Amino acid sequence: MRLPAPIGEAWDWQLAAACRDADPLVFFHPDNERGEPRASRVRAAKRICRRCPVRALCLGYALESGEHHGTWGGYTEDERRTLHRQATQHERDRGSGAD
């Protein structure tokens, strides 16, 4: 049995990403990074994301895949967890008729 070939189109958005030539360390924090060094790195990552033409696709990928690390689509790990919680709560509310 052969595995299906990878679908390149699913990843093509990355070719247009503003971060493509940036230092990946801007988007992923080192162990024990805290305070101003972390805040400064996050600000730098978000500046790159703000000008990115595929920002929404990047964020969508991170949310769908459950990406736990790094800044994706202009959102940090904590911000994506908040988005996920809000979406989950919204779905629960819709299911219970609370909308």
N, C-alpha and C positions, 0 to 999 in steps of 0.2 A: 504494500500500500504506500502511495506517495502522498506527501503533505502538499497542500495547495501552495502555489507560488505566493510570495508576499505581494500585497497590493500597495504599490508605490504611491498611488494617488492619495492614499490615506495619510501619507506623511509629507506630501509635496508642499504643504503650507509652510513647513519648516525652512524651505529654501528661501522664502521671502521674509523670514523673521529678522527683526532688527538686532537681535542678540547673536545672530549667526557668527559674527566676527568678534564678538565681545568676549572678555575673559569670563569663563564659566564660574569662577570664584565669586563674581559679583552676585550671582543668583543663588548660591548655596553657601550657607554659613558654616564656618569651621566649628569644631567642637568647642563648647564653652564660650562662644562669642556672646557678649552681653553689652548692655548700655549703649553708649554713643558709637562705638565701633560697629555694632550691629545696625543701629539706626542709620548710620551713614551709608553702610553697604546697601541696605534696603532702599534708601532714597535713590542711590545710584542705579540700582536695578529698575526701579519704577520709572526713572527718567528715560531709560532705554525703552521700556515697555510702552510708555505714553506715545512714542512716535512709531510704534510697530504696526504695520498694516495687517498683521494676522493675529493681533492681540486676542480677539474674541475666540478664534479657533484654538489658540494656545490655552486659554483659560478653560474652554470646553473640554479639551483633551485632559487637562490636569484634573478637572472635576470628575469626568467620566472614568478615568483610569484610577482614581483614588490616590493621585500623586501626593505623597506625604512630606516631600522635601523640596525646598527651594521656592523661588519666586517664579510664578508662571502667569502669564497674562496680566501682569501688574498686581497680583495678589500673593501675599505671603502664605505660609502654611496655616497660620492662625486665622487669617482672613478667609481662606478657602474653607476651613472647618466651620466658620461662622456661616458662610454662604450655604454650605451643605446642611447645617442644622436648620437654617431658615427655610430652605426648600423642603426639607423633610417635614417640618412643622406645617408648612403650607399644604403639603399633600395630605397630612393627617387631618387638618382643618377641613379641607375640601371633601375628604371621605366621610367626615362626621356631619357634614352639612352646616358647618360653622361659618361658611363664607357668606 
